[in-house]
Every structure is written in structure tokens, then in C-alpha cells.
Amino acid sequence: MNIHQVTLYSRPGCHLCEDAAELLEDIAQRIPLAVTEINILTDTDLYERYKHSIPVITIAGGPTLAAPIRAAMLEQALRRPVRD
């Protein structure tokens, strides 16, 4: 079984980011995920890229989703086969 490599770009104090993290935890109960959370405040380039669109979720070999992240859309993207 393949595991989706997922990156969540967020920042402290972002309620939408917290919601996205909880959503990923919930989905991980059904779909194998390896989630890495990155605080955009630790990298100037990431901050400039994502400051107006967090949370941002990237799926390796798949789409990038930005706020607002809908549960159904995220789960649909994660149900696609993992590309090597």
C-alpha cells in the first residue's frame, strides 16, 4: 500500500491551518498519509509565497490545495493513486 506524502504549510495562530491539520488527521484514519507541517514564518520565501493563501496542502505527485480547503475536495485528491 502506497502512502501519500503530504505537506501542510501553515503558521501559528491560524485557525484555518488548525482545521486543515485536523482534517488531515481525520482522513489519515482511512487513507495512508505521511504529513509534514511547515511553519511559513521560518522561511522568508515560503512566507512571501503563501502568506495570503494558507493553509496550503501539497500532495506529492498530485495537486496543491489552498484555502479554503474543503474536506470532500481533499479526500477526493487523496483517493487518487500515488504516483512514483
C-alpha distances in whole Angstrom, upper triangle without the diagonal:
4,7,10,13,16,19,22,26,28,31,33,35,33,32,30,28,28,27,24,23,23,21,18,18,19,16,13,14,12,10,8,11,13,16,19,23,25,29,31,34,33,33,36,34,31,34,36,33,32,35,35,32,30,27,25,22,20,16,16,16,17,20,22,24,27,29,29,26,25,22,22,22,19,17,17,17,13,12,13,10,9,12,12
4,7,9,13,16,19,22,25,29,30,32,30,30,28,26,26,25,22,21,22,20,16,17,18,15,13,14,13,10,7,9,10,14,16,20,22,26,28,31,30,30,33,31,28,31,33,29,28,31,32,29,27,25,22,19,17,13,12,12,14,17,19,21,24,26,27,23,23,21,21,20,17,15,16,14,11,11,11,8,6,9,9
4,6,9,13,16,19,22,25,27,29,27,27,25,22,22,22,19,17,18,17,13,14,15,12,10,12,11,8,5,5,7,10,13,16,19,23,24,28,27,27,30,28,25,28,30,27,25,28,29,26,24,21,19,15,14,11,10,12,13,15,17,18,21,23,24,21,21,19,19,18,15,14,15,13,10,11,11,9,7,10,10
4,6,10,13,16,19,22,24,26,24,24,22,19,20,19,16,15,17,15,11,13,14,11,10,13,12,8,6,5,6,8,11,14,17,20,21,25,24,24,27,25,22,24,26,23,22,25,26,22,20,18,16,12,10,7,7,9,9,12,13,14,18,20,21,17,18,16,17,15,12,12,13,10,7,9,10,9,6,9,10
4,7,10,13,16,20,22,24,22,23,21,18,19,19,15,14,16,15,12,13,16,13,11,15,15,11,9,6,5,6,8,11,13,17,18,22,21,21,23,22,19,21,23,21,19,22,24,20,18,16,14,10,8,6,5,9,10,12,12,14,17,19,20,17,19,17,18,17,13,14,15,12,10,13,13,12,9,10,11
4,7,10,13,16,19,21,19,19,17,14,15,15,12,11,14,12,9,11,14,12,11,14,15,12,10,7,6,5,6,9,11,14,15,19,19,19,21,19,16,18,21,18,16,19,20,17,15,13,10,7,6,5,6,10,10,10,10,11,13,15,17,14,16,15,16,15,11,12,14,11,9,13,13,14,11,13,14
4,6,10,13,16,18,16,17,15,12,14,15,11,10,14,13,10,13,15,14,13,17,18,15,14,10,8,6,5,6,7,11,12,15,15,15,17,16,13,15,17,15,13,16,17,14,12,10,8,6,5,7,8,12,11,11,9,10,12,14,16,14,16,16,18,16,13,15,16,14,12,16,16,17,15,16,17
4,6,10,12,15,12,13,11,8,10,11,8,7,11,11,9,12,14,14,14,17,18,16,15,12,11,7,6,5,6,9,10,13,14,14,16,16,12,13,16,14,11,13,15,12,9,7,6,5,7,9,11,15,14,13,10,10,10,11,13,11,14,14,17,15,12,14,17,14,14,17,18,20,17,19,20
4,7,11,13,11,13,11,8,11,12,10,10,14,14,12,15,18,17,17,21,22,20,19,16,14,11,9,6,5,6,6,10,11,11,13,12,8,9,12,10,8,10,12,10,7,6,5,6,8,11,14,17,16,14,11,10,9,11,13,12,16,17,19,17,15,18,20,17,17,21,21,23,20,21,22
4,7,9,7,10,9,6,8,11,9,9,13,14,13,15,18,18,18,21,23,22,21,18,16,12,11,7,6,5,6,8,10,12,13,13,10,9,12,12,8,9,11,9,6,5,7,9,12,15,17,20,19,17,14,12,11,11,13,13,16,17,20,19,16,19,21,19,19,23,24,26,24,25,26
4,6,6,9,10,7,9,12,12,11,14,16,16,17,20,21,21,24,26,25,24,21,19,15,13,9,8,5,6,6,9,11,12,14,11,9,13,13,10,9,11,11,8,8,10,13,15,19,21,24,23,21,17,16,14,13,15,16,19,20,23,22,20,22,25,23,23,27,28,29,27,29,29
4,6,9,10,8,9,12,13,12,14,17,17,18,20,22,22,24,27,26,26,22,21,17,15,11,10,7,9,8,11,14,15,17,14,12,16,17,14,12,14,14,11,11,14,16,19,21,24,27,26,24,21,19,17,16,17,18,21,21,25,24,22,24,27,26,25,29,30,32,30,31,32
4,6,9,8,8,11,13,13,14,17,18,18,21,22,23,25,28,27,27,24,23,19,18,14,14,11,12,11,14,17,18,20,17,15,17,18,15,13,14,15,12,12,15,17,20,23,26,29,27,25,22,20,17,15,16,17,20,21,24,24,22,25,28,26,26,30,31,33,32,33,35
4,5,5,6,9,10,11,13,14,16,17,19,20,21,24,26,25,25,22,21,18,17,13,13,11,11,12,15,17,18,19,16,13,16,16,13,11,12,11,8,8,12,14,18,21,23,26,24,22,19,16,14,11,13,14,16,18,21,21,19,22,24,23,23,27,28,30,29,31,32
4,5,5,6,9,10,11,12,14,15,17,18,20,22,24,24,25,22,22,18,18,14,15,14,15,15,18,20,21,22,19,17,19,19,15,14,14,13,10,9,13,15,19,21,24,27,25,22,19,17,14,11,12,12,14,15,19,19,18,20,23,22,22,26,28,30,29,31,33
4,5,5,6,9,10,10,12,14,15,16,18,20,22,22,23,20,20,17,17,14,14,14,14,16,19,20,21,21,17,16,18,17,13,13,12,10,8,6,10,12,16,18,22,24,22,19,16,13,11,8,8,9,11,12,16,16,14,17,20,19,19,22,24,27,26,28,30
4,5,5,6,9,10,11,12,14,15,16,19,21,20,20,17,17,13,13,10,11,10,11,13,16,17,18,19,15,14,17,16,12,12,12,10,7,5,8,10,13,16,19,22,20,18,15,12,10,9,10,10,12,13,17,16,14,17,19,18,18,22,23,25,24,26,28
4,5,5,6,9,10,11,12,14,15,17,20,19,20,17,17,14,14,11,12,12,14,15,17,19,21,22,18,17,20,19,16,15,16,14,11,9,12,12,16,18,21,24,22,20,18,15,14,12,12,12,14,13,17,17,15,17,20,20,19,22,24,26,25,28,29
4,5,5,6,9,10,10,12,14,16,18,18,19,17,17,14,15,13,15,15,17,18,21,22,24,24,20,19,22,21,17,17,17,14,11,9,12,12,16,17,21,23,21,19,17,14,13,11,10,9,10,10,14,15,13,14,18,18,17,20,22,25,24,27,29
4,5,5,6,9,10,10,12,15,16,15,16,14,14,11,12,11,13,13,15,17,19,20,22,22,18,18,20,18,15,16,16,13,10,7,9,8,12,13,17,20,17,15,13,11,10,9,9,7,9,9,12,12,10,12,15,14,14,17,19,21,21,23,25
4,5,5,6,9,10,10,13,15,15,15,12,12,9,10,8,11,12,15,17,18,20,22,22,18,18,21,20,16,17,18,15,12,9,11,10,13,14,17,20,18,17,15,13,13,12,13,11,12,11,15,15,12,13,17,16,15,18,20,22,20,23,25
4,5,5,6,9,10,11,14,14,15,13,14,11,13,12,15,16,18,20,22,23,26,26,22,22,25,23,20,20,21,18,15,12,14,13,16,16,19,22,20,19,18,15,15,14,14,12,12,11,14,15,12,13,17,17,15,18,21,22,22,25,26
4,5,5,6,9,10,12,12,13,12,14,11,14,13,16,17,19,22,23,24,27,26,22,22,25,23,19,21,20,17,14,12,13,11,14,14,18,20,18,17,15,13,14,13,12,9,9,7,10,11,9,9,13,13,12,15,17,20,19,22,25
4,5,5,6,9,10,10,10,8,10,8,11,11,14,16,18,21,22,23,25,25,21,22,24,22,19,21,21,18,15,12,12,10,12,12,15,17,15,15,14,12,14,14,14,11,11,9,12,12,9,9,13,12,10,13,15,17,16,19,21
4,6,5,7,10,10,10,9,10,9,12,12,15,17,20,23,23,25,27,27,23,24,27,25,22,23,24,21,18,15,15,13,15,15,17,20,19,19,18,16,17,17,17,14,14,12,14,15,12,12,15,15,13,15,18,19,18,22,23
4,5,6,8,9,11,10,13,12,15,15,19,21,23,26,26,28,30,30,26,27,29,27,24,25,25,22,19,16,17,15,17,16,19,21,20,19,19,17,18,18,17,14,13,10,12,14,11,10,14,15,12,14,17,19,19,22,24
4,5,5,6,8,8,11,11,15,15,19,21,23,26,27,28,30,29,25,26,29,26,23,25,25,22,19,16,16,13,15,13,16,18,16,16,17,15,17,17,17,13,12,9,10,12,9,7,11,11,9,10,14,15,15,19,21
4,5,5,6,6,8,9,13,14,18,21,23,26,26,27,30,29,25,27,29,27,24,26,26,23,20,18,17,14,15,13,15,18,17,17,18,17,19,20,20,16,15,12,14,15,12,10,13,13,10,11,14,15,15,18,20
4,6,7,9,12,13,16,18,21,24,26,29,29,31,33,33,29,30,33,30,28,29,30,26,24,21,21,18,19,17,19,21,20,21,21,20,22,22,22,18,17,14,15,17,14,12,15,16,12,13,16,17,17,21,22
4,7,9,13,14,18,19,23,26,28,31,31,32,35,33,30,31,34,31,28,30,30,27,24,22,21,18,18,16,18,19,18,19,20,19,22,22,22,18,17,13,13,15,13,10,12,13,10,10,13,14,15,19,21
4,6,10,12,15,18,21,24,26,29,29,30,32,31,27,29,31,28,26,29,29,25,23,20,19,16,16,13,14,16,15,16,18,17,20,21,21,17,16,13,13,14,11,9,11,11,7,7,10,11,11,15,17
4,7,10,13,16,19,23,25,28,28,28,31,30,26,28,31,28,26,28,29,26,23,21,19,16,15,12,13,15,15,17,18,18,21,23,23,19,19,16,16,17,13,11,14,13,9,10,12,11,10,14,15
4,6,10,12,16,19,21,24,24,24,27,26,23,25,27,24,22,25,26,22,20,17,16,12,12,10,11,13,13,15,15,16,18,20,20,17,17,15,16,16,12,11,14,12,9,11,12,12,11,14,15
4,7,10,13,17,19,22,21,22,25,24,20,23,25,23,21,24,25,22,19,17,16,12,12,10,10,14,14,16,16,16,19,20,22,18,19,17,19,18,15,14,17,15,12,14,15,15,12,15,15
4,6,10,13,15,18,18,19,22,21,17,19,22,20,18,20,22,19,16,14,12,10,10,9,11,14,14,15,14,14,16,17,19,16,17,16,18,17,13,14,17,15,12,15,17,17,14,16,17
4,6,10,12,15,14,15,18,18,15,17,20,18,16,18,20,18,15,13,12,10,10,11,11,15,15,16,14,15,16,17,19,17,19,18,21,19,16,17,20,17,15,18,19,19,17,18,18
4,7,9,12,12,13,16,16,13,14,17,16,14,15,17,15,12,10,10,9,10,12,14,17,17,17,14,14,14,15,17,15,18,18,21,19,16,18,20,18,17,20,21,22,20,21,21
4,6,9,8,9,12,13,9,11,14,13,11,13,15,14,11,10,10,10,11,14,15,18,18,17,15,15,14,16,18,17,20,20,23,21,18,20,23,20,19,23,24,24,22,23,23
4,5,6,8,11,12,9,9,12,12,10,11,14,13,10,10,11,12,14,17,18,22,21,20,17,16,15,16,18,18,21,22,25,23,20,23,25,23,22,26,27,28,25,26,26
4,5,6,7,8,5,5,9,9,7,8,11,11,9,10,10,12,14,17,18,21,21,19,16,16,14,15,17,18,21,22,25,23,21,24,26,23,23,27,27,28,26,26,27
4,6,7,9,8,6,9,11,10,9,13,14,11,13,14,16,17,21,22,25,25,23,19,19,17,17,20,20,24,25,28,27,24,27,29,27,27,30,31,32,30,30,30
4,7,9,8,8,11,13,12,12,16,16,14,15,15,17,18,21,22,25,25,24,20,21,19,20,23,23,26,27,30,28,26,28,30,28,27,31,31,32,29,29,29
4,6,5,6,9,10,11,11,15,15,14,15,15,17,17,20,20,23,23,22,19,20,18,20,23,23,26,28,30,28,25,28,30,27,27,31,30,31,28,28,28
4,6,5,6,9,10,10,14,15,14,16,16,18,19,22,22,25,25,23,20,21,19,20,23,23,27,29,31,29,27,30,31,28,29,33,32,33,30,30,30
4,5,5,6,9,10,13,14,14,16,14,17,16,20,20,22,22,20,17,18,17,19,22,22,26,28,30,27,25,28,29,26,27,30,30,31,28,27,27
4,5,5,6,8,11,11,10,12,11,13,13,17,17,20,19,18,14,15,14,16,18,19,22,24,26,24,22,25,26,23,23,27,27,28,25,25,25
4,5,5,5,9,10,10,12,12,14,15,19,20,23,22,20,16,16,14,15,18,19,23,24,27,25,23,26,28,25,25,29,29,30,28,28,29
4,6,6,8,10,11,13,13,16,17,20,21,23,23,20,17,17,15,16,19,20,24,26,28,25,24,28,29,26,27,30,30,31,29,29,30
4,6,8,8,10,12,10,13,13,17,18,20,19,17,13,14,12,14,16,17,21,23,25,22,21,24,25,22,23,27,26,28,26,25,26
4,6,5,6,8,7,11,12,16,18,20,18,16,12,11,9,10,13,14,18,20,22,20,18,22,23,20,22,25,25,27,25,25,26
4,6,6,9,10,13,15,19,21,23,22,19,15,14,11,11,14,15,19,22,24,22,21,24,26,23,24,28,28,30,28,29,30
4,6,9,10,14,16,20,22,24,22,18,15,13,10,9,11,14,17,20,23,20,20,23,24,22,24,27,28,30,29,29,31
4,6,7,10,13,16,19,21,18,15,11,9,6,6,8,10,14,17,19,17,16,20,21,19,20,24,24,26,25,26,28
3,5,8,11,15,18,20,18,15,11,9,6,6,9,10,13,15,18,16,15,18,20,18,19,23,23,25,24,25,27
4,7,10,13,16,19,17,14,11,8,6,6,8,8,11,13,16,14,12,16,18,16,17,20,21,23,22,23,25
4,7,10,13,15,13,11,7,6,4,6,9,8,12,13,16,13,11,15,16,14,15,18,19,21,19,20,22
4,7,10,12,10,8,6,5,6,9,11,8,11,12,14,12,9,12,13,11,11,15,15,17,16,17,19
4,6,9,7,6,4,6,9,12,14,11,14,14,16,13,10,13,14,10,11,14,14,15,13,14,15
4,6,5,6,6,8,12,15,16,13,15,14,15,12,10,11,12,8,8,11,11,11,9,10,12
4,5,8,9,12,15,18,20,17,19,18,18,16,13,14,15,11,10,13,11,11,8,8,9
4,7,10,13,16,20,21,18,20,19,19,16,14,15,14,11,11,13,10,9,7,6,7
4,7,10,13,17,18,15,16,16,16,13,11,12,11,7,8,11,8,9,8,8,11
4,6,10,13,14,12,14,14,14,11,9,12,11,7,9,12,10,12,12,12,14
4,7,10,12,10,13,14,14,11,10,13,13,9,11,14,14,15,14,15,17
4,7,8,7,9,11,12,9,8,11,12,9,11,14,15,17,16,17,20
4,6,6,9,12,14,11,10,14,15,13,15,18,18,21,20,21,23
3,5,8,11,13,12,11,15,16,15,17,20,21,23,23,24,27
4,6,10,12,10,11,14,15,15,17,19,20,24,24,25,28
4,7,9,7,7,10,12,11,13,16,17,20,20,22,25
4,6,5,6,9,10,11,12,14,16,20,20,23,26
4,6,5,6,8,10,11,12,15,18,19,22,25
4,6,5,6,9,10,11,13,16,18,21,24
4,6,5,6,9,10,11,15,16,18,22
4,5,5,6,9,10,14,14,17,20
4,5,5,6,9,12,13,16,19
4,5,5,7,11,13,15,19
4,6,6,9,10,12,16
4,5,8,8,11,14
4,6,9,12,15
4,6,9,12
4,6,9
4,6
4
